[in-house]
């Protein structure tokens, strides 16, 4: 997220991908959902279709694993994208 905030989009995308890959390797639905959400936040201005796909996957994870806190954030961003 720091690279996103520092206006370094290429670096940010690299770190978001690495974080998501790491979370998938851990097989942690919670961290996969968070990584998808964070990457989608980064992509909302530059690649809305990818952001929407990530948010849809994150929403499915939230529903499947009962993650209400993250679900609220995902749903709010989905409504805005």
C-alpha positions as CSV (number, residue, x, y, z in Angstrom):
1,X,0.0,0.0,0.0
2,X,2.9,2.4,0.6
3,X,4.0,2.3,-3.0
4,X,0.4,3.1,-4.0
5,X,0.3,6.0,-1.7
6,X,3.7,7.2,-2.9
7,X,2.3,7.4,-6.5
8,X,4.6,4.5,-7.7
9,X,2.0,2.4,-9.5
10,X,4.3,-0.1,-11.2
11,X,6.1,-0.9,-7.9
12,X,2.7,-1.0,-6.1
13,X,1.3,-3.6,-8.6
14,X,4.5,-5.7,-8.1
15,X,4.0,-5.7,-4.3
16,X,0.3,-6.4,-4.5
17,X,0.9,-9.4,-6.8
18,X,3.7,-10.7,-4.4
19,X,1.4,-10.3,-1.4
20,X,-1.5,-12.1,-3.1
21,X,0.8,-14.9,-4.2
22,X,2.2,-15.2,-0.7
23,X,-1.3,-15.3,0.8
24,X,-2.4,-17.9,-1.7
25,X,0.6,-20.1,-0.8
26,X,-0.3,-19.8,2.8
27,X,-3.9,-20.9,1.8
28,X,-5.2,-18.2,4.1
29,X,-8.7,-17.0,3.0
30,X,-8.5,-14.0,5.4
31,X,-5.2,-12.7,3.9
32,X,-6.2,-13.6,0.4
33,X,-9.3,-11.5,0.9
34,X,-7.3,-8.6,2.3
35,X,-4.8,-8.7,-0.5
36,X,-7.5,-8.8,-3.1
37,X,-9.2,-5.8,-1.5
38,X,-5.9,-3.8,-1.2
39,X,-5.0,-4.5,-4.8
40,X,-8.5,-3.5,-6.0
41,X,-8.2,-0.2,-4.1
42,X,-5.0,0.4,-6.0
43,X,-6.6,-0.5,-9.3
44,X,-9.9,1.4,-9.1
45,X,-8.6,4.4,-11.1
46,X,-6.4,2.6,-13.6
47,X,-8.1,-0.8,-14.2
48,X,-11.7,-1.0,-13.1
49,X,-12.4,-4.4,-14.7
50,X,-9.6,-6.0,-12.8
51,X,-10.6,-4.3,-9.6
52,X,-14.1,-5.5,-10.0
53,X,-12.9,-9.1,-10.5
54,X,-10.7,-8.9,-7.4
55,X,-13.6,-7.5,-5.4
56,X,-15.9,-10.3,-6.6
57,X,-13.4,-12.9,-5.5
58,X,-12.9,-11.2,-2.2
59,X,-16.7,-11.0,-1.6
60,X,-17.0,-14.7,-2.3
61,X,-14.2,-15.5,0.2
62,X,-15.9,-13.2,2.8
63,X,-19.3,-15.0,2.3
64,X,-17.7,-18.5,2.4
65,X,-15.6,-17.9,5.5
66,X,-17.9,-15.4,7.4
67,X,-15.6,-12.4,7.4
68,X,-18.0,-9.5,8.2
69,X,-15.5,-6.8,8.8
70,X,-13.7,-7.3,5.5
71,X,-17.0,-8.0,3.7
72,X,-18.3,-4.5,4.7
73,X,-15.2,-2.8,3.2
74,X,-15.4,-5.0,0.0
75,X,-19.1,-4.2,-0.4
76,X,-18.6,-0.5,0.0
77,X,-15.9,-0.4,-2.6
78,X,-17.9,-2.6,-5.0
79,X,-20.7,-0.1,-4.9
80,X,-18.3,2.7,-5.8
81,X,-16.5,0.9,-8.6
